[in-house]
Amino acid sequence: MKKNRSKKSRAARDAAKALDEPLYPYSGQDVSGFFSQHESVRIAYLKIERSLDDFGHHLCEIILYADGDRLFLQGIEFQKNRFRYPPHLQAIPGNVRKMLEQQVIHRLLQTRVVESPLSDQELAYSGERVIPGTAPFHAYWMHARRYGFAATRCRGKRVLDAGCGSGYGTRILGRQAKECLGVDSDPQAVRLAESLFEDTDVRFAVGDVTGLDELEEEAFDGVVALEVLEHLPPESISAFMQAVQRVLSPEGIFVVSVANRAHQDGEENPFHLSEMLFDEFQALLQTWFASSRIEFFGQDVWGGTWHLERECGIERIRTATSHHVYLAVVEPERSGR
């Protein structure tokens, strides 16, 4: 009996933790608010992916449209003729669930191909320009876990998401931050971000991350730059680091990632211009933030299952590893540590 109670209490703790994890652009409150404002909704976009290790297990990603507003529904699972919704989607009304489930089953029967809202299909489907529901889910989940990792370190701060892309990550940061600005050099990506993820305290702007000239000095308590360094030409990295230093307050935090040049799959990414070894990443940050405290982390790649709590984990590291991605948290050195 004690063993059963232990399992139940652990399950309850896991469920409570899942409710609080900022791994999706929307919270349960956002979802509930959407349906309280719109009685009639329609499916604007539907994608279904199949697990690599269980072909009967599918993950459904949907965009709903209502009176000019759009809402992403992510993480809906379909297995053994049953649907399972993540905690933040429990507020979906029963009639809408029934409509969604009918459409998912219809799509599974017809196996139609979906299209990305981006004109650059190579960017959209490779995962280099991640849009929830369009990019491969493994790409979204890996990126979202990084944003969730960063968000927990940005609570209550004014945050800049440098290189925000389609903006879902800016929205994830905004769920924890006091306010969040996403900046990207691609006007198409910024327009998409504004239409999907702009909120009261989440804004977007077109800008060059290697200059950030439109932003004031020390305007942010936190700067997040995920999937940015590897996309910069080597000669632009110093300008980017200088721009980050300029807009970051003296007590600010910097969360940054880079792709590991020594990753084991051996594939070359044509979009990556500046992948780094651990020592290079470490030296770069220690050069520009010599008086700061720097913690390093590594992230595993997608393993091909739907055990999402174990996929794409992030762990603290001190030396070079085989992790696909390195992350760092840079913050001022404080006395007593």
C-alpha positions in Angstrom: 0.0 0.0 0.0 2.8 2.4 0.9 4.4 1.7 -2.5 1.2 2.6 -4.3 0.9 5.8 -2.4 4.5 6.6 -3.2 3.8 6.1 -6.9 0.7 8.3 -6.8 2.5 11.1 -4.9 5.3 11.0 -7.4 2.9 11.2 -10.3 1.2 14.1 -8.6 4.5 15.9 -8.2 5.4 15.3 -11.9 2.0 16.6 -13.0 2.4 19.7 -10.9 5.9 20.3 -12.3 4.6 19.9 -15.8 2.0 22.6 -15.2 4.7 25.0 -14.3 7.3 24.2 -17.0 7.4 26.9 -19.6 8.0 24.6 -22.6 5.1 25.8 -24.7 4.4 29.4 -26.0 1.1 29.5 -24.1 0.0 28.8 -20.6 -3.2 27.2 -19.5 -4.5 30.7 -18.7 -3.7 31.9 -22.3 -5.6 28.9 -23.7 -8.6 29.5 -21.4 -8.7 33.1 -22.3 -8.7 32.4 -26.1 -11.8 30.2 -25.8 -13.6 32.6 -23.5 -13.2 35.2 -26.2 -14.1 33.0 -29.2 -17.2 30.8 -29.4 -16.4 29.7 -33.0 -13.0 28.4 -34.1 -11.6 26.6 -37.0 -8.5 24.6 -37.8 -6.1 26.7 -39.9 -3.2 24.2 -39.8 -2.8 20.6 -38.8 0.3 18.4 -38.7 0.8 14.9 -37.4 4.1 13.2 -36.7 4.7 9.6 -35.9 7.1 8.3 -33.2 10.3 6.6 -34.5 10.1 3.8 -32.0 6.3 3.2 -31.9 4.5 3.7 -35.3 1.1 3.7 -33.5 2.0 6.7 -31.5 1.4 10.1 -33.0 1.9 13.7 -32.0 -0.6 16.3 -33.3 0.2 20.0 -33.7 -2.7 22.3 -34.6 -3.2 26.0 -35.3 -6.7 27.4 -34.5 -8.0 30.5 -36.0 -10.8 32.7 -34.7 -11.7 36.3 -35.6 -8.2 37.2 -36.6 -6.6 35.5 -33.6 -4.5 32.3 -33.8 -3.5 29.8 -31.2 -1.0 26.9 -31.4 -2.1 23.6 -29.8 1.0 21.5 -29.3 1.9 18.2 -27.6 -1.5 16.4 -28.2 -0.8 12.7 -28.4 -2.8 10.0 -30.1 -2.1 6.4 -29.3 -4.2 3.3 -29.2 -7.3 5.3 -30.4 -7.0 7.6 -27.4 -6.0 11.3 -27.2 -3.8 12.7 -24.4 -3.6 16.5 -23.8 -0.7 18.2 -22.0 -1.6 20.2 -18.9 -1.7 23.6 -20.6 -4.4 22.4 -23.0 -6.8 21.0 -20.4 -9.0 24.2 -20.8 -10.0 23.2 -24.4 -13.8 22.9 -24.4 -15.3 19.5 -25.0 -17.0 20.4 -28.3 -13.7 21.8 -29.7 -11.8 18.7 -28.6 -14.3 16.5 -30.4 -13.8 18.6 -33.6 -10.0 18.4 -33.3 -10.0 14.7 -32.7 -12.3 14.1 -35.7 -10.0 16.1 -37.9 -6.9 14.3 -36.7 -8.4 10.9 -37.4 -9.6 12.1 -40.8 -6.0 13.4 -41.6 -4.5 10.1 -40.4 -6.7 8.3 -42.8 -5.9 10.6 -45.7 -2.2 11.3 -44.9 -2.2 14.6 -46.6 0.9 16.7 -46.7 1.0 20.0 -44.8 2.8 23.2 -45.9 4.8 25.7 -43.9 3.8 29.3 -43.7 7.4 30.3 -44.6 8.3 30.8 -48.2 11.8 29.2 -47.6 10.8 25.6 -47.4 14.4 24.4 -46.7 14.5 26.6 -43.6 11.0 25.5 -42.5 11.4 21.8 -42.7 15.0 21.4 -41.7 14.3 22.9 -38.3 16.6 25.9 -38.9 13.6 28.2 -38.7 11.5 26.6 -36.0 7.8 27.2 -36.2 5.7 25.1 -33.8 3.8 22.5 -35.8 5.8 23.0 -39.0 9.4 22.1 -38.1 10.1 18.5 -37.1 8.9 18.1 -33.5 12.3 16.9 -32.4 13.7 20.3 -33.5 11.0 22.2 -31.7 11.4 20.2 -28.5 15.1 20.6 -28.4 14.8 24.4 -28.9 11.9 24.8 -26.5 13.7 23.1 -23.7 16.5 25.6 -24.2 14.0 28.4 -24.0 12.4 26.8 -20.9 15.9 26.6 -19.4 16.5 30.3 -20.1 13.1 31.3 -19.0 13.6 30.0 -15.4 16.6 32.3 -15.2 14.8 35.3 -16.5 11.9 35.6 -14.0 10.9 39.2 -13.4 13.5 40.6 -15.8 13.4 42.9 -18.8 14.7 40.4 -21.5 16.0 40.6 -25.0 15.6 37.6 -27.2 18.3 38.2 -29.8 17.7 36.3 -33.0 14.1 35.4 -32.1 13.1 33.8 -35.4 9.3 33.0 -35.4 8.9 34.2 -31.9 7.6 31.2 -30.0 10.7 31.2 -27.8 10.2 34.9 -27.0 6.7 34.0 -25.8 8.1 31.2 -23.6 10.5 33.7 -22.1 7.7 36.3 -21.7 5.8 33.9 -19.5 8.5 34.3 -16.8 10.0 37.7 -17.7 8.6 41.1 -16.7 8.7 42.1 -20.4 10.4 40.6 -23.4 11.5 42.0 -26.8 12.3 39.6 -29.7 14.7 41.0 -32.4 15.5 39.3 -35.7 17.0 40.4 -39.0 14.4 38.6 -41.1 11.3 40.8 -41.6 9.2 37.8 -42.6 10.0 36.0 -39.4 9.2 39.1 -37.3 5.8 39.5 -39.1 5.0 35.9 -38.3 6.1 36.4 -34.7 3.9 39.4 -34.3 0.8 37.6 -35.8 1.3 34.5 -33.6 3.0 35.4 -30.3 2.8 39.1 -29.6 1.3 39.8 -26.1 1.0 42.6 -23.6 4.6 42.2 -22.5 6.0 40.4 -25.5 7.0 42.5 -28.5 9.0 42.1 -31.7 11.2 44.2 -33.9 13.4 43.9 -37.0 17.0 44.4 -36.1 20.6 43.3 -36.7 21.8 41.4 -33.6 25.4 42.3 -34.4 24.6 46.0 -33.8 21.3 46.3 -31.9 21.7 50.0 -32.7 18.1 50.9 -32.1 18.3 49.7 -28.4 19.5 51.8 -25.5 22.5 51.0 -23.4 21.9 48.8 -20.4 18.2 48.5 -21.4 17.9 44.8 -20.4 18.4 42.7 -17.3 18.7 39.6 -19.4 19.8 38.8 -22.9 19.0 35.4 -24.4 20.7 34.2 -27.6 19.9 30.7 -28.6 20.8 29.2 -32.0 22.5 32.5 -32.9 26.3 32.2 -32.6 26.5 29.3 -35.1 24.6 31.3 -37.7 27.0 34.3 -37.6 30.0 34.7 -39.8 33.2 34.3 -37.7 34.1 38.0 -38.4 30.7 39.2 -36.9 31.0 37.4 -33.5 33.0 40.2 -31.9 30.4 42.8 -33.0 27.6 40.6 -31.6 29.3 40.1 -28.2 30.0 43.9 -28.0 26.3 44.6 -28.8 25.2 42.2 -26.0 27.5 43.9 -23.5 26.2 47.3 -24.5 22.5 46.6 -24.0 22.9 44.4 -20.9 22.8 46.0 -17.5 25.7 45.6 -15.1 23.6 43.1 -13.0 22.2 41.4 -16.1 22.3 37.7 -17.1 23.3 36.4 -20.5 22.1 32.9 -21.7 23.7 31.7 -24.9 24.0 28.5 -26.8 26.2 27.2 -29.7 26.3 24.0 -31.8 29.2 21.7 -30.9 31.5 21.4 -33.9 32.6 17.9 -32.7 29.0 16.4 -32.6 29.1 12.7 -33.4 26.6 12.5 -36.3 29.3 13.9 -38.6 26.8 15.9 -40.8 27.6 19.4 -41.9 24.9 22.0 -41.6 25.0 24.5 -44.5 23.3 27.1 -42.3 25.9 26.9 -39.6 28.9 29.2 -40.1 30.5 29.2 -36.6 30.0 26.0 -34.7 32.5 25.8 -31.8 34.4 23.3 -29.7 33.9 23.6 -26.0 37.2 25.3 -25.4 36.4 27.9 -28.1 33.0 28.6 -26.6 34.6 28.9 -23.1 37.4 31.1 -24.3 35.0 33.4 -26.1 32.8 34.0 -23.0 35.7 34.3 -20.6 37.3 37.0 -22.9 34.1 39.1 -23.1 32.9 38.5 -19.5 36.1 38.1 -17.7 34.7 39.3 -14.3 31.5 37.3 -14.5 30.4 33.9 -13.2 30.0 31.5 -16.1 28.2 28.1 -15.9 28.3 25.7 -18.8 25.7 23.1 -19.8 25.3 20.4 -22.5 22.1 19.3 -24.3 21.4 15.9 -25.7 19.8 15.4 -29.1 16.4 13.9 -29.7 16.3 10.1 -29.1 13.3 9.3 -31.3 10.8 8.5 -28.5 7.8 10.4 -27.1 9.1 10.2 -23.5 9.3 14.0 -23.6 10.4 14.5 -20.0 13.6 12.6 -20.8 14.2 13.9 -24.3 16.8 16.6 -25.1 17.9 16.9 -21.5 20.2 19.7 -20.3 22.9 19.0 -17.7 25.7 21.0 -16.1 29.2 20.3 -17.5 32.7 21.6 -16.9 34.7 20.2 -19.8 34.3 19.1 -23.4 31.5 16.5 -24.0 29.7 14.8 -26.9 26.6 16.9 -26.3 25.2 18.3 -29.5 24.7 21.8 -28.1 26.6 23.8 -25.4 24.8 26.4 -23.3 26.2 29.0 -20.9 24.7 31.2 -18.2 26.7 34.3 -17.6 26.0 36.5 -14.6 27.8 38.9 -12.3 30.1 37.5 -9.7 28.6 38.1 -6.3 30.4 38.0 -3.0 29.6 35.0 -0.8 29.5 32.5 -3.6 
